């Protein structure tokens, strides 16, 4: 398939149709679309999550969409080795400006990693989560992974530990995971059918032998599902990551969703394939495209009736530091950390986190107020709105400074976070070759409005021309409350005939390296 | 002939190091090297050379043709 298709927002209509078809079939066994199932993985409140799970996830930026505005995470790259080969991964490629899984700037020893965690936790009090996510597979490096957990568990027990694995060695390590109080594990499961797996995984290394094809994928899927069952039996929270690969596993992921839900996974994160040719992956080189924004959303929507969907994943680096969507790893290189005098101050962290809790409560209250306003309105209209934000749940970013936009779906049921869109420039031989405004419009082309703290006259005019309304009247106000207020006014205008409601087109998912490290 | 690692292709991922039954692999100058005196081509240990089987980059762990073939002790 033509690689350029992934950059062409309008060229994917047929595939959306196919996915919609799969969804229509799938919805039959889930809850009905209109019942307003709360998806706490991606929504503000507890929703229908059991209280004990909510307590575990509410401050975890990777598990709670709402928390990711307030709490930060970090990954330490102590696990370079991997035991499987994936067609979307190329371990040879490494660029400091890359922002995607499997990429790191430097490897750490467990001791360096532990010091780094304490240094970051002291500098960034909202850092609550430490993850080990490679750049290889944490469980293909069990000694380094568990030594790191042990060191952190002993010095900073308030930091939540998690790991992300391909699952091949998971059944062998479940007891150790439980021992270090690791209560969050992410397993990447892209298939439950080895025929499909053979198209994603060229080989695995298992018990001193390299397996290929169907046999490799069969072993992998059996081990993944077994590991998932063993973890959930022990009450360890499991999220499942899946890479959506159009034409290979896109429709199959509906089956994966059912399989992992039935085995106790509490959250499913379906991510778009990253396959730029310059990454040198098999998929990148053979022209396998990633999904469009609407294809991805359609698949996520279809699985939502079944279980909580995560939509705020930034597919970050294996050494990322900071809030999701930002990366402060450059501030914490090994050289800088080793020179730092680190004092772990649990009290300051606690005080800061209490302040964050107040902010969160205020935000939810503001949304409830506005929702009450919407009560009594009834309409089938749903629109998407893009938001420029620096965090804290506020519309507080300048249009021109935004590196990404958060996307909310607005309906009479309220404002629901459904994803985010990168709008930073491509790194192509070190030069930005694209017009940034065109890039932004392509990325949010399916939105009716974009909420910003401020915007210049020029981009304003171009956005209006593209059919996207720039909204700056809610600068520095709460996102959901503002979006609902805008949507209410929009509905009023549609009802009075002042504006005609038209559906928007598709949008492109941004890939590739950053022009400059954020 | 023992195996060698082509340094320019090595990603330094360390996957081979713990797999080697002869403890012949170690990190040196940012990449990994095989000690030719210790390498037995995995003969007598496994069906396939472990470094070759686990290496993520094809044709990176290769036979070093400049050295004589490994002779299993009689």
HADDOCK unambig.tbl for C-alpha pairs under 7 A between the chains (distance, minus, plus):
assign (segid A and resid 80 and name CA) (segid B and resid 13 and name CA) 4.74 0.50 0.50
assign (segid A and resid 80 and name CA) (segid B and resid 14 and name CA) 6.56 0.50 0.50
assign (segid A and resid 81 and name CA) (segid B and resid 13 and name CA) 4.83 0.50 0.50
assign (segid A and resid 81 and name CA) (segid B and resid 14 and name CA) 5.50 0.50 0.50
assign (segid A and resid 81 and name CA) (segid B and resid 15 and name CA) 4.42 0.50 0.50
assign (segid A and resid 82 and name CA) (segid B and resid 15 and name CA) 6.42 0.50 0.50
assign (segid A and resid 83 and name CA) (segid B and resid 54 and name CA) 6.60 0.50 0.50
assign (segid A and resid 85 and name CA) (segid B and resid 56 and name CA) 6.78 0.50 0.50
assign (segid A and resid 91 and name CA) (segid B and resid 11 and name CA) 6.76 0.50 0.50
assign (segid A and resid 92 and name CA) (segid B and resid 11 and name CA) 5.60 0.50 0.50
assign (segid A and resid 205 and name CA) (segid B and resid 53 and name CA) 6.84 0.50 0.50
assign (segid A and resid 205 and name CA) (segid B and resid 54 and name CA) 5.88 0.50 0.50
assign (segid A and resid 208 and name CA) (segid B and resid 50 and name CA) 6.58 0.50 0.50
assign (segid A and resid 209 and name CA) (segid B and resid 53 and name CA) 6.67 0.50 0.50
assign (segid A and resid 210 and name CA) (segid B and resid 53 and name CA) 5.41 0.50 0.50
